[in-house]
């Protein structure tokens, strides 16, 4: 039996939380196709994959880490008590004992996507340009220059990060995780971890000099968001309800990321407020029916 070459970077066990059919095989998404973006019901299996994404070369031999990702990360998380709480609609019972699994899920889903690989590539290009605003150290510039000159090494690094589970204990303990339960449906993306700027706080970590502190946001299901902030927060954990205005702001951020990043191909969303937010973003409404909504990107 041949090894599958279409590697999913958004796990199907995650997408099933957003399914709209009894068999949990379909989700509603807005999909990009050139200048067009179309909302419709789509198969979970057809979303979020790239050919040979987790393959790199070692001495000319292709090495895939996709099976190891499934075995070492996806299976333990999807079979955890924490994930059972989430899939059974009991996110109100998530507590500090669930922080390790949710922390691991956020860090993993952040790193395994084509968008993250693109970010590494962009940092590599910025580091060799001494005119940029980020104050890279000489060691960082040397590292990124090597990646910039060796695309296979960049791919290998991305694959290792996709497989990585050994985050520093101190970094985990210092982080803050907040579970936010929403009164309205929450969206997600084919690159499900969204980084947005964090409100000013003296405990926040700066990722690199010159960069804005950020928070990582992951929708766990259509009514729950997890927010991870790295800094000196003393192993903080909260489980709170948020108001509708806050939830709408998060949903608009998901639309903003979908429209801004070329590597994000799908916005998982119901139709509530979708037309308003897509036309706030650089899209015009072209056609609407019960089963399909078509948008066209406005020319700059």
SERO-4910 file (N, C-alpha, C, O; in steps of 0.05 Angstrom, whole numbers):
BEGIN
 pado doro    nc1    nc2    nc3   cac1   cac2   cac3    cc1    cc2    cc3    oc1    oc2    oc3
  Unk    A     17    -24      0      0      0      0     18     25      0     35     28     17
  Unk    A     13     43    -19     30     67    -22     23     87      0      1     88     10
  Unk    A     43    102      7     40    123     28     26    147     15     35    157     -6
  Unk    A      4    158     27     -9    181     16     10    205     14     26    210     31
  Unk    A      7    219     -9     25    242    -13     11    268     -8     24    289     -6
  Unk    A    -16    268     -6    -31    292      1    -32    294     32    -46    279     45
  Unk    A    -16    312     43    -13    314     72    -31    335     83    -29    359     77
  Unk    A    -50    327    101    -68    347    113    -53    362    136    -41    350    153
  Unk    A    -55    388    134    -42    404    155    -63    415    175    -55    428    195
  Unk    A    -89    410    170   -109    416    190   -123    389    196   -137    378    179
  Unk    A   -119    379    220   -128    352    226   -158    348    223   -173    366    230
  Unk    A   -166    325    213   -194    320    209   -209    317    235   -232    324    237
  Unk    A   -195    307    256   -208    306    282   -215    334    293   -235    337    307
  Unk    A   -199    354    285   -206    381    293   -229    392    277   -248    404    288
  Unk    A   -229    388    250   -250    399    233   -277    386    240   -298    400    236
  Unk    A   -278    362    249   -303    349    255   -319    365    277   -343    362    279
  Unk    A   -305    380    293   -319    397    313   -336    418    300   -354    429    313
  Unk    A   -330    425    275   -345    445    261   -364    434    239   -374    448    222
  Unk    A   -368    407    240   -384    394    220   -413    403    221   -423    410    243
  Unk    A   -427    403    198   -454    412    197   -473    389    189   -497    394    183
  Unk    A   -463    365    188   -479    341    180   -477    320    202   -457    320    217
  Unk    A   -497    303    205   -497    282    226   -473    264    226   -463    255    247
  Unk    A   -462    258    202   -439    240    199   -412    254    204   -391    242    204
  Unk    A   -414    280    208   -390    297    213   -369    294    191   -345    289    196
  Unk    A   -378    297    167   -361    295    143   -359    321    127   -343    323    109
  Unk    A   -376    341    134   -377    365    118   -377    390    136   -387    390    158
  Unk    A   -365    411    125   -365    437    139   -372    459    119   -369    455     94
  Unk    A   -382    481    128   -387    504    111   -361    521    110   -351    529    131
  Unk    A   -351    527     86   -327    543     84   -330    563     62   -345    560     43
  Unk    A   -315    585     64   -310    603     42   -283    595     30   -263    594     45
  Unk    A   -282    588      5   -258    578     -8   -249    598    -30   -265    608    -45
  Unk    A   -223    603    -30   -212    621    -50   -207    606    -77   -199    583    -77
  Unk    A   -213    620    -99   -206    610   -125   -199    634   -142   -216    645   -156
  Unk    A   -174    641   -142   -166    666   -155   -178    690   -142   -176    693   -117
  Unk    A   -191    707   -157   -205    730   -146   -231    724   -133   -243    740   -118
  Unk    A   -241    700   -138   -267    692   -127   -264    678   -100   -244    666    -94
  Unk    A   -285    681    -83   -286    667    -58   -315    657    -55   -334    673    -57
  Unk    A   -319    631    -51   -346    620    -52   -351    605    -26   -336    587    -18
  Unk    A   -374    612    -13   -383    598     10   -401    575      2   -420    579    -13
  Unk    A   -396    551     12   -412    528      6   -405    506     26   -386    508     42
  Unk    A   -420    484     25   -415    461     42   -394    444     27   -396    438      4
  Unk    A   -373    435     42   -351    420     30   -343    396     48   -347    396     72
  Unk    A   -332    376     35   -322    353     49   -298    359     66   -280    373     57
  Unk    A   -297    350     90   -274    354    108   -249    342     95   -227    354     98
  Unk    A   -251    320     82   -228    307     70   -215    324     49   -191    320     43
  Unk    A   -231    342     37   -220    358     14   -206    383     23   -197    398      7
  Unk    A   -205    388     49   -195    414     59   -167    411     71   -159    390     82
  Unk    A   -151    432     68   -127    435     83   -106    414     79    -96    402     98
  Unk    A    -98    410     54    -76    391     48    -58    403     27    -66    420     11
  Unk    A    -33    393     27    -14    401      7      3    377     -1     10    360     16
  Unk    A      9    375    -27     24    352    -37     52    352    -24     67    371    -26
  Unk    A     59    329    -12     86    325      0     95    347     19    118    354     20
  Unk    A     76    358     34     82    380     52    103    372     72    121    387     78
  Unk    A    101    348     83    118    339    105    141    321     95    150    303    109
  Unk    A    150    326     70    172    311     58    195    330     53    192    351     42
  Unk    A    219    321     62    244    336     56    264    315     48    260    291     51
  Unk    A    287    324     38    308    306     29    330    303     49    339    323     61
  Unk    A    339    279     53    363    273     70    382    257     53    378    234     47
  Unk    A    404    271     45    424    258     27    411    249      1    417    227     -9
  Unk    A    392    265     -8    378    258    -33    355    239    -30    341    234    -50
  Unk    A    350    229     -6    328    210     -2    304    225     11    308    238     31
  Unk    A    280    222     -1    256    236     11    248    223     37    245    199     39
  Unk    A    245    240     57    237    231     84    211    245     91    209    270     90
  Unk    A    191    230     99    165    241    107    161    237    137    167    216    148
  Unk    A    150    258    150    144    257    178    114    256    183    105    259    206
  Unk    A     98    254    162     69    256    165     58    234    184     42    240    201
  Unk    A     67    209    180     57    187    197     65    192    226     49    186    244
  Unk    A     89    202    231     98    207    258     82    229    271     76    228    295
  Unk    A     74    249    255     57    271    266     31    259    276     21    265    298
  Unk    A     19    241    260     -6    228    267     -3    212    293    -20    213    311
  Unk    A     19    197    294     23    178    316     31    192    342     21    186    364
  Unk    A     49    212    340     60    225    364     43    248    375     45    254    398
  Unk    A     27    260    357     13    285    366    -17    282    362    -32    285    382
  Unk    A    -26    277    338    -55    277    333    -69    256    349    -89    263    363
  Unk    A    -60    232    349    -74    210    363    -75    215    393    -97    213    405
  Unk    A    -53    221    407    -55    226    436    -74    250    443    -89    248    462
  Unk    A    -73    271    427    -91    294    433   -120    286    429   -137    292    446
  Unk    A   -126    273    406   -154    267    399   -166    246    418   -190    244    420
  Unk    A   -149    230    432   -158    210    450   -157    219    479   -161    202    497
  Unk    A   -150    244    484   -147    254    511   -174    260    524   -194    264    511
  Unk    A   -174    261    551   -198    269    566   -205    297    559   -229    304    558
  Unk    A   -185    314    555   -191    342    548   -206    344    522   -226    359    520
  Unk    A   -198    329    502   -212    330    476   -240    319    478   -258    328    464
  Unk    A   -243    299    495   -270    288    500   -289    309    511   -312    311    503
  Unk    A   -279    325    530   -295    348    540   -303    366    518   -327    375    517
  Unk    A   -285    372    500   -291    391    478   -311    380    459   -330    393    451
  Unk    A   -307    355    450   -324    343    430   -352    337    441   -371    335    426
  Unk    A   -354    335    467   -381    329    479   -395    354    488   -416    353    501
  Unk    A   -384    378    480   -398    403    486   -395    412    515   -412    427    525
  Unk    A   -374    403    529   -370    410    557   -346    428    561   -331    425    580
  Unk    A   -343    448    544   -320    466    547   -322    483    572   -302    494    581
  Unk    A   -346    485    583   -349    500    608   -335    485    631   -330    497    652
  Unk    A   -329    460    628   -315    444    649   -285    443    645   -271    431    661
  Unk    A   -275    455    624   -246    456    620   -233    471    643   -242    493    650
  Unk    A   -212    459    654   -199    472    677   -168    470    673   -158    462    652
  Unk    A   -154    477    694   -124    479    692   -112    452    685    -90    452    673
  Unk    A   -125    430    692   -114    404    685   -114    399    655   -100    382    645
  Unk    A   -130    415    640   -132    412    611   -112    430    597   -110    429    572
  Unk    A    -98    447    612    -80    466    599    -58    453    582    -53    462    560
  Unk    A    -46    431    591    -24    419    575    -33    410    547    -19    415    528
  Unk    A    -56    398    545    -66    388    519    -72    412    501    -65    411    477
  Unk    A    -86    432    511    -94    455    495    -69    471    487    -68    480    464
  Unk    A    -51    474    505    -26    488    499    -11    473    476     -2    486    457
  Unk    A     -9    447    479      5    431    458    -10    433    431      3    435    410
  Unk    A    -36    432    432    -52    434    407    -47    461    393    -43    462    369
  Unk    A    -47    483    408    -43    509    396    -15    511    384    -12    520    361
  Unk    A      5    504    400     33    506    390     37    488    365     51    496    346
  Unk    A     25    464    365     28    446    343     13    456    318     25    457    296
  Unk    A    -12    464    321    -27    473    297    -16    499    286    -19    505    262
  Unk    A     -3    515    303     10    539    293     33    532    275     37    545    254
  Unk    A     49    511    282     74    506    268     71    489    243     89    489    226
  Unk    A     50    474    240     49    453    219     38    462    192     36    446    174
  Unk    A     30    487    190     16    497    166     35    509    145     57    517    152
  Unk    A     26    509    120     42    524     99     46    553    106     67    565     99
  Unk    A     27    565    120     30    593    128     54    597    147     69    616    144
  Unk    A     59    578    165     82    580    183    108    576    168    127    590    173
  Unk    A    107    557    149    131    553    132    137    579    116    160    586    113
  Unk    A    116    592    107    120    617     92    132    639    111    148    655    102
  Unk    A    123    639    136    134    658    155    163    654    160    179    673    161
  Unk    A    172    629    162    201    623    165    216    633    141    237    645    144
  Unk    A    204    629    117    217    638     92    220    668     92    240    679     84
  Unk    A    198    682    100    199    711    100    219    722    120    233    741    115
  Unk    A    221    710    144    241    718    163    269    713    152    287    730    157
  Unk    A    273    692    138    299    686    126    307    708    106    330    717    106
  Unk    A    288    717     91    293    738     71    298    765     85    315    781     77
  Unk    A    283    770    107    287    795    121    314    796    135    326    817    137
  Unk    A    323    773    145    348    772    161    372    779    143    392    789    153
  Unk    A    371    772    118    394    777    100    393    806     90    412    816     78
  Unk    A    371    820     96    369    849     89    373    865    114    355    867    130
  Unk    A    396    877    117    402    892    142    387    918    144    389    932    164
  Unk    A    371    925    124    356    949    125    329    946    138    314    966    141
  Unk    A    321    921    146    295    918    158    295    927    187    316    932    199
  Unk    A    270    929    199    267    941    225    272    921    248    276    930    271
  Unk    A    273    895    242    277    875    263    307    873    270    323    869    252
  Unk    A    314    875    295    342    875    303    351    846    307    354    837    330
  Unk    A    356    832    285    366    804    287    395    805    299    410    823    293
  Unk    A    401    785    315    429    782    324    446    771    300    435    761    281
  Unk    A    472    773    303    489    762    282    485    732    279    485    721    257
  Unk    A    480    718    301    476    689    300    450    683    285    449    664    269
  Unk    A    429    699    291    403    695    277    406    700    247    395    686    231
  Unk    A    420    721    240    424    728    212    439    705    197    433    698    175
  Unk    A    459    694    211    474    672    199    456    647    195    457    634    174
  Unk    A    439    642    215    421    619    213    401    623    191    397    605    174
  Unk    A    388    646    190    368    651    169    381    653    141    368    646    121
  Unk    A    405    663    140    419    665    114    423    636    103    421    632     79
  Unk    A    430    618    121    434    590    112    407    578    102    407    565     82
  Unk    A    386    583    116    360    573    108    352    586     81    341    572     64
  Unk    A    357    612     78    350    626     53    365    614     29    354    613      7
  Unk    A    389    605     34    406    594     12    401    564      8    410    553    -12
  Unk    A    387    551     26    383    522     25    353    516     30    346    509     52
  Unk    A    336    517      9    308    513     12    300    486     25    281    485     40
  Unk    A    316    465     19    309    439     31    314    440     61    299    426     76
  Unk    A    334    455     70    338    457     99    316    472    113    308    466    135
  Unk    A    305    492     99    281    506    109    258    487    112    244    488    132
  Unk    A    253    471     92    232    451     93    236    430    115    217    423    129
  Unk    A    261    422    118    268    403    140    262    415    167    251    402    185
  Unk    A    269    441    170    264    455    196    234    456    201    225    451    223
  Unk    A    218    463    180    189    464    184    178    437    192    161    435    209
  Unk    A    188    415    179    178    389    186    185    381    215    169    369    229
  Unk    A    209    388    223    217    382    251    200    398    271    192    387    292
  Unk    A    193    423    264    176    439    282    148    428    282    134    429    303
  Unk    A    139    417    260    112    404    259    111    380    276     89    372    286
  Unk    A    133    367    280    135    342    295    143    347    325    142    329    341
  Unk    A    150    372    331    162    378    357    141    379    379    120    391    376
  Unk    A    148    367    401    130    368    425    146    376    450    135    375    472
  Unk    A    172    382    447    189    387    471    191    416    479    214    426    482
  Unk    A    169    430    481    171    458    489    182    461    517    179    443    534
  Unk    A    196    483    522    209    486    548    188    489    570    168    502    567
  Unk    A    193    474    592    175    474    614    171    503    625    148    510    632
  Unk    A    192    518    627    190    545    637    172    563    620    156    578    630
  Unk    A    174    560    593    158    575    575    128    568    579    111    586    578
  Unk    A    123    542    582     95    533    587     84    545    613     62    555    614
  Unk    A    100    543    635     91    552    661     86    582    661     68    591    675
  Unk    A    102    597    646     99    626    646     75    635    629     67    659    631
  Unk    A     64    618    613     43    626    594     16    628    607     11    617    628
  Unk    A     -1    643    593    -29    647    602    -48    634    582    -45    640    558
  Unk    A    -66    618    591    -86    606    573   -114    613    582   -121    609    606
  Unk    A   -130    624    565   -157    632    571   -177    618    552   -174    620    528
  Unk    A   -196    604    564   -218    592    548   -241    612    548   -251    621    569
  Unk    A   -250    620    524   -271    640    521   -295    627    508   -294    617    485
  Unk    A   -318    626    523   -342    614    512   -360    636    501   -366    656    514
  Unk    A   -368    632    476   -381    653    460   -412    648    458   -421    625    457
  Unk    A   -427    670    457   -456    667    454   -464    663    424   -487    657    419
  Unk    A   -445    667    406   -451    664    377   -430    645    365   -409    641    376
  Unk    A   -437    634    341   -417    616    328   -391    630    321   -391    653    312
  Unk    A   -369    616    326   -342    626    321   -331    613    296   -336    589    291
  Unk    A   -316    628    280   -304    618    256   -277    605    262   -266    607    284
  Unk    A   -265    593    242   -237    584    243   -226    584    214   -240    591    195
  Unk    A   -201    576    212   -187    578    186   -173    552    179   -169    535    197
  Unk    A   -165    550    154   -149    526    146   -121    528    158   -106    508    158
  Unk    A   -113    551    167    -89    555    185   -102    563    211   -104    587    217
  Unk    A   -110    544    228   -129    550    250   -119    568    272   -136    580    286
  Unk    A    -93    570    276    -83    587    298    -78    615    287    -61    618    269
  Unk    A    -92    634    297    -90    662    288    -74    678    308    -80    678    332
  Unk    A    -54    692    298    -38    710    315    -48    739    311    -47    749    288
  Unk    A    -56    752    332    -63    780    331    -49    795    353    -40    782    373
  Unk    A    -47    821    351    -32    837    371    -46    834    398    -70    833    400
  Unk    A    -30    834    419    -40    831    446    -42    859    459    -25    876    453
  Unk    A    -61    863    476    -63    888    491    -37    892    507    -26    873    517
  Unk    A    -29    917    511     -4    922    526     -5    910    554    -25    913    568
  Unk    A     17    897    561     19    885    588     48    881    594     63    871    577
  Unk    A     57    889    618     86    887    624     97    858    625    121    854    623
  Unk    A     79    839    627     88    811    629     91    797    602    101    775    601
  Unk    A     84    811    581     85    799    554    114    795    545    131    811    550
  Unk    A    118    772    531    144    767    518    144    781    491    124    782    477
  Unk    A    167    791    483    172    802    456    185    779    440    206    770    447
  Unk    A    172    771    418    183    749    402    211    756    390    229    739    391
  Unk    A    213    779    379    239    790    369    239    820    373    218    832    372
  Unk    A    262    832    378    263    861    380    250    875    356    257    867    333
  Unk    A    233    894    360    220    908    338    193    896    330    179    907    314
  Unk    A    186    872    341    161    859    335    140    866    356    147    870    379
  Unk    A    115    866    348     93    872    366     86    846    381     83    825    369
  Unk    A     82    848    408     73    824    423     46    814    412     29    830    404
  Unk    A     43    788    412     18    777    400      6    755    418     19    745    437
  Unk    A    -19    749    412    -33    727    426    -41    707    404    -48    715    382
  Unk    A    -41    681    411    -49    660    393    -77    652    399    -84    645    422
  Unk    A    -94    651    378   -123    646    382   -130    621    365   -125    619    341
  Unk    A   -143    602    379   -153    578    366   -181    572    374   -187    570    398
  Unk    A   -199    570    354   -227    562    360   -226    532    365   -217    516    348
  Unk    A   -237    523    388   -238    495    394   -262    482    383   -262    458    376
  Unk    A   -284    497    382   -309    488    370   -324    513    363   -314    535    368
  Unk    A   -348    512    351   -362    536    343   -371    555    365   -381    577    360
  Unk    A   -367    547    390   -375    565    412   -353    570    432   -357    582    453
  Unk    A   -328    562    425   -306    564    445   -280    571    431   -273    560    411
  Unk    A   -266    591    443   -240    599    433   -220    596    456   -226    602    479
  Unk    A   -196    587    449   -174    587    468   -154    608    460   -147    611    436
  Unk    A   -145    624    479   -126    646    474   -101    640    491   -102    639    515
  Unk    A    -78    638    477    -52    633    490    -35    657    488    -31    668    466
  Unk    A    -25    667    510     -6    690    511     19    681    525     18    670    547
  Unk    A     42    686    513     67    678    524     80    702    538     82    724    527
  Unk    A     89    697    562    101    718    579    105    708    607    109    684    611
  Unk    A    105    726    626    109    719    654     83    720    669     79    739    685
  Unk    A     65    701    663     38    702    674     33    681    696     11    678    705
  Unk    A     55    667    705     52    649    727     33    626    724     17    620    742
  Unk    A     33    613    701     17    589    696    -13    596    698    -29    580    708
  Unk    A    -21    619    688    -48    628    690    -67    612    672    -60    604    650
  Unk    A    -91    606    683   -112    593    668   -139    605    676   -144    609    700
  Unk    A   -156    612    656   -183    622    661   -202    609    642   -195    602    619
  Unk    A   -227    606    650   -249    596    633   -272    616    637   -284    616    658
  Unk    A   -277    632    617   -296    654    620   -316    655    597   -313    642    576
  Unk    A   -338    670    601   -356    676    580   -349    703    568   -341    721    583
  Unk    A   -351    706    542   -347    732    529   -373    742    518   -392    726    513
  Unk    A   -375    768    513   -400    779    503   -400    778    472   -380    772    460
  Unk    A   -423    784    461   -426    782    432   -408    800    417   -398    793    396
  Unk    A   -403    825    427   -386    844    413   -358    833    411   -345    835    390
  Unk    A   -348    822    432   -321    810    432   -319    787    412   -300    785    397
  Unk    A   -340    770    412   -340    747    393   -341    757    364   -328    745    347
  Unk    A   -357    778    359   -358    788    332   -331    800    323   -323    798    300
  Unk    A   -317    812    342   -290    822    336   -271    800    329   -255    803    310
  Unk    A   -272    778    343   -255    755    336   -262    744    308   -245    738    293
  Unk    A   -288    742    303   -297    732    277   -287    750    254   -280    740    233
  Unk    A   -288    776    258   -278    794    238   -248    791    234   -238    794    211
  Unk    A   -234    786    255   -205    780    253   -199    756    236   -181    755    220
  Unk    A   -216    735    239   -212    711    222   -216    718    193   -201    708    176
  Unk    A   -236    734    187   -241    743    159   -217    759    149   -208    756    126
  Unk    A   -207    777    166   -184    793    159   -159    776    152   -145    781    132
  Unk    A   -154    755    168   -132    737    162   -137    722    136   -118    719    120
  Unk    A   -161    713    132   -168    698    107   -162    715     83   -152    705     63
  Unk    A   -170    740     84   -167    758     61   -138    767     57   -130    774     34
  Unk    A   -122    768     78    -95    779     77    -74    758     68    -56    764     53
  Unk    A    -76    733     78    -55    714     74    -62    695     50    -83    681     51
  Unk    A    -45    695     30    -50    678      7    -50    648     14    -63    632      0
  Unk    A    -35    641     34    -33    613     42    -56    602     58    -58    578     63
  Unk    A    -75    619     65   -100    611     79   -122    608     58   -131    629     47
  Unk    A   -130    584     52   -149    579     30   -178    577     38   -196    580     22
  Unk    A   -182    571     64   -210    566     73   -216    582     98   -200    583    117
  Unk    A   -240    594     99   -251    605    123   -275    588    131   -295    586    116
  Unk    A   -274    574    153   -296    557    162   -315    574    177   -309    585    198
  Unk    A   -340    576    167   -359    595    178   -388    588    170   -392    577    148
  Unk    A   -407    594    188   -435    593    179   -440    619    165   -422    635    161
  Unk    A   -465    624    157   -470    648    140   -478    672    157   -481    694    146
  Unk    A   -481    669    184   -489    691    201   -468    713    201   -445    708    209
  Unk    A   -475    736    191   -456    759    191   -434    757    170   -417    774    169
  Unk    A   -435    736    153   -413    731    135   -412    752    113   -390    763    107
  Unk    A   -434    759    101   -434    778     79   -424    806     89   -409    819     76
  Unk    A   -434    813    113   -425    839    124   -395    840    128   -382    859    122
  Unk    A   -384    818    139   -355    817    144   -338    814    119   -316    825    117
  Unk    A   -348    799    100   -333    795     75   -333    821     59   -313    827     45
  Unk    A   -354    836     60   -354    862     45   -340    884     61   -333    904     49
  Unk    A   -336    880     87   -318    897    102   -290    892     93   -274    910     90
  Unk    A   -283    866     89   -258    858     77   -259    865     47   -279    875     38
  Unk    A   -237    861     33   -236    870      5   -251    852    -15   -240    843    -35
  Unk    A   -277    846     -9   -293    829    -27   -320    843    -32   -331    856    -14
  Unk    A   -330    838    -56   -357    847    -63   -375    823    -65   -367    802    -75
  Unk    A   -400    826    -57   -420    804    -60   -429    803    -89   -437    823   -101
  Unk    A   -427    779   -101   -434    775   -129   -461    760   -132   -478    768   -148
  Unk    A   -465    740   -115   -489    723   -118   -494    710    -91   -476    701    -77
  Unk    A   -520    707    -84   -527    694    -59   -551    675    -64   -570    683    -76
  Unk    A   -548    651    -54   -570    632    -54   -570    617    -28   -552    621    -11
  Unk    A   -588    599    -24   -589    584      2   -565    566      5   -555    562     28
  Unk    A   -554    556    -17   -532    537    -15   -504    548    -22   -484    536    -17
  Unk    A   -504    573    -33   -479    584    -42   -479    614    -41   -499    627    -46
  Unk    A   -456    625    -33   -452    654    -34   -426    660    -49   -405    648    -42
  Unk    A   -427    677    -69   -403    683    -85   -394    712    -79   -409    730    -79
  Unk    A   -368    714    -75   -355    740    -72   -332    743    -92   -321    724   -102
  Unk    A   -327    768    -99   -304    774   -116   -286    794   -102   -296    814    -91
  Unk    A   -260    789   -102   -241    807    -89   -240    834   -105   -237    834   -129
  Unk    A   -241    856    -90   -239    882   -103   -211    887   -112   -192    880    -98
  Unk    A   -208    900   -134   -181    907   -143   -170    930   -126   -184    948   -117
  Unk    A   -144    928   -120   -131    948   -103   -130    975   -117   -120    994   -105
***
